[in-house]
Amino acid sequence: MKILAAILFLIILYSLGSALYYMYKDSGNSTRMVKSLSIRIGVSLLLFVIMMIYTYFTHIA
């Protein structure tokens, strides 16, 4: 579980960094920044749900 969380966290950071890069490079003429931030939100929600499920199943036993 810790490895999966770390990998998803690194994906979140990469997506955030690419959004920052596209913000400066495209100067508002592209939707690549919005797509990067949307991916970040989706992966963040996925990580949150996985952590909630993991917590539920570890405390139920």
Buried (B, 14 or more C-beta within 10 A) or exposed (E): EEEEEEEBEEBBEBBBEBBEEBBEEEEEEEEBBEBBBEBBEEBBEEBEEBBEEEEEEEEEE
